[in-house]
């Protein structure tokens, strides 16, 4: 009963209680600049991550620049966040590009695009060192959006998710009603699935009611917080539908340009620091909660079959080719990504030892 009450609080109360608890800046002198940043998260680890970024800015500025974190729907709906930042209704937002990719499918390439053999770490490398940021800024200009964005927090590959039975072959996916977001929706539609795009807090109730047959969100910690273990005992890790993703911190461009050069540098460097803080902290939490799902909640955890992931790659090829034919900028971004991935992953694949071999040597 305690777990159910806690989960109910997470799903329903965190949008209010979380805002009250987390909106208080870590450091504030009452005389500096304050940026109000709404997050797309009502509670849980992602809202903690948003606050972690804010804390870095607050601490590095000594209180002269404060980011105040507001939880989901505090001012506007998640789907309206980018427009709210553009108009200055919000100073900033913390979310992922997949949440606004309806304006441009190229947006999904910045975090939730096809896998060219790389992980989130390498996609962020492309953003910061391979021309990705410049291409994103070009996209913002073409859409006439008055925003600047910073990308951080490389996420591990997202699980294929929760199913009513073990998935042993790609043929079992056809016809299933499945929750995902972004360009991955087009990919899974190509595989014969029926796709529903739902916000995180609605996933578990939708699967419980039968609105959907299967679902993914992001990671074991968030999935356990949502209570997915109460509606399914079959959890599949590894997938190419969203094998790389990271956060976008978007700020009103006029507001950002009005900041001092020092404050602008603090925001940029706090974002860079979050890359390490997120990966170290979240990876440990995810691994701990995966064990809880298995040992405490009786969840069967599987690695997604290669046949499913091969089918995903084929679907990606068809979807991206179709979009690129009609969207030259989409094609331009993909060409840039492929050139970066080809060289960087060639080096990494040749240089990295087989870590699984060492793991099995010690742990079986």
Secondary structure, DSSP 8 states (H G I E B T S, - for coil): -HHHHHHHIIIIIHHHHHHHHHSS-SS--SSSEEEEEEES-SSHHHHHHHHHHHHHHHHHHTTSEEEEEE-TTSSS-GGGHHHHHHHTSSSEEEE-GGGSGGG-GGGGGTTSS--SS--HHHHHHHHHHSSHHHHHHHHHHHTT--EEEEEEEEE-----EEESS---SGGGGTT-EEE--TTHHHHHHHTT-EEE---GGGHHHHHHHTS-SEE--S-HHHHHHHTGGGT-SEEEE--STT--EEEEEEEEHHHHHHS-HHHHHHHHHHHHHHHHHHHHHHHHHHHHHHHHHHHTS--EEEE--HHHHHHHHHHHHHHHHHHHHH-HHHHHHHHHHHHHHHHHHHHHHHHS--HHHHHHHHH-
